[in-house]
């Protein structure tokens, strides 16, 4: 009874009690079903284990008997005593298995089967098997057969059948056990389902009870509270017999209702009093709003003025400041549109005005209103009637008011004009002082911008001047901060972001940044530190090398002084890479020449002394003389290389160009080089194409002699040297491929430089002057071609010579090239009659028709009715019209501008001739045949189309 009273006093305890009962029922039912399930499974597994054990033993017994039968029969069949031993050895194991089976036998059937197995074992192992073995060993095979036929075999077969039947019965019993287990489990599952159903019914019943005990009273409370909120009266009928929290809540709710009803009357009286106070506050509020509106208007004006001040103070970009001025001034003075114009350069900005209107105003800056501003330097307002474009949708007369304000500079000059317009209401005269003060402030800002622009222009000019200096310049102040650098310094040290990356850096930052790119970091830093502290002597320099590009630079410093006070240090970085390489090449050249000249001279001197001082056999004398001759030829070749390079550099190298076939020249070079080596095989791939070029045969032979000789020289281990020819894009390409040492990748760009040799001990032992490839390149370029190389270090190199191919006419120039059937006509303009006759004779011998004129005017008159295929022109003509003027006239004429012009003159002004359109330029005196060769080469290329030609043959005496 006490427990029931204790539970009813609390909703929580009621809910906990219901949930506890529900949990006990659920746990009890679940536990019972789980135990029952476990008991059934345990019983099944024990019985199944016994049956399986029996089956395993019986099968093992059957298997062992079968082995015995098999071995005995084998013994009888093959007389193998080992099989007999195996058969008799299985008897103890069979006895053991039978004994084990008898221990676990429980049913009468099991015990009877165990007895049967014992009897069969005695029958077989005691009665029949020993007797059969005895008969067999005595040679009485018929007795063995009779013994088998007398029932032994039948007994064995019967026993095996009994075993199989017993095993089947065990399997059947196992299946029965499984079916029984499944049936019992299904009963348990059905019971569990019914149990869950009962539990759910109980659970829903408990929920219904809770809704009734808790939900209904809470609903009554909600309805009562809603009724009270609407101003009505509410009755609460919660059970009087309840002892829980809802009963307490019901009593408190009734008391609250009574209190609310008492307070309602008091609130009504207070409300009337508050309404009266509200009317009074409304009047005060209107007064405050008026004051607030005035304050906000002043605040907006102040904000606009602040925006104006910030706009003209926070930027040094003039256009940006002008736009800020006109926009913020329009807001400050409440103008509808405005414009500001600089009088010096017409720079302007506008607000609410079209670009066309702004241009119109700038075009009338000399009007009377602007002149009035300049003279009075005071602002004024003008009233005017709006034009149709300004009136918009208004149809009546509308007036506008323009405010003109001058901007006065610090030297009291009007530098700019501001004009603002209001539509419909005027500018008040009392505000004019305020507008004038704003314009003065704007003038100060524009003065500041002008000063900045002048300073920036000076700074940029100084920077541009510094950027023109070839050396890298770096100015550091007294505390070690970089103040200025030029472009060359940034390029030297790879400043990717330009000046911004390095200017402004302190010593500890920029010194680390620069020294990382220098090989000798410590020496570089030490010199800069001493220079920064004024510890370097006058003229002291430091040479360093950069890591990435390998530049060699020389650095020196100078102190910067102002009023005898040191304000900083200027560091100068000079790129001396070329001078450094020249010095290296000079040293290398002297060393190489000394070695290359001394070696053959030593041989010549040594063998000469032997010939003079000793009596030698004729064979020895001939051998030594041949050695002297070969070394002399070697010396001659070296000297010729030096002379060729000197002539090429001075522009005095001559070329006797004519149409030559390339294959015979290459074959000749191969024959000459093959006798020089026994470990190389020089091969020329077959080529059926056109091998005709316009060139100097001896120079072309020199090119391939150098290339093939290098291929042999730099393949010290021997191997093939392959030469192949092919045509591509009107070029005849010749490849020389070897499988020797190859060229390092970093040396490919320098191998065609004079005196350059790869810095490698293997190559140093080979020797050479470093001039061969340089000469090859110069000769190929003189034949309008180029030479290139592809190489893989350690695997070999391929040099490719590309020369323009030509197609020589097979039946003379006039028959194959000139399709009209007539000879090409060449117009010769030359005032020297003797030279003109020689030129005409040379051209005629080369099957060209030459027409000679002494003066340019006669030639131009002839050209009005005739169109030659080429023109030979002298520059220094006696008559007033010189060659330059004739060229200009021809180039301006659309019909004559395409005729090839070959200049023949004593003036060395080749660049001018090129610029005016000449196609070939021969300087008198020049080699015989050069002129006709240049004309023929031009006509072969362009025919009648006409182009301007300029040959680069150096002159020789004619």
Helices and strands as residue ranges (DSSP letters): H 2-8, H 11-78, H 81-89, H 91-104, H 108-122, I 123-128, H 129-137, H 141-147, I 148-152, H 153-210, I 211-215, H 216-229, H 245-313, H 318-332, E 337-342, E 348-351, H 355-362, H 368-376, E 380-385, H 388-391, E 399-408, E 414-423, G 429-431, H 432-468, E 472-477, E 482-485, H 487-492, H 499-502, H 507-515, H 521-532, E 542-545, E 552-562, E 565-575, H 577-613, H 618-650, E 658-661, H 662-674, E 680-684, E 692-695, H 697-713, E 719-728, E 731-737, G 745-747, H 761-766, H 772-782, E 786-792, E 796-804, H 813-816, E 825-829, H 833-845, E 849-853, H 856-863, E 870-873, H 883-892, E 900-905, H 910-916, E 920-923, H 930-942
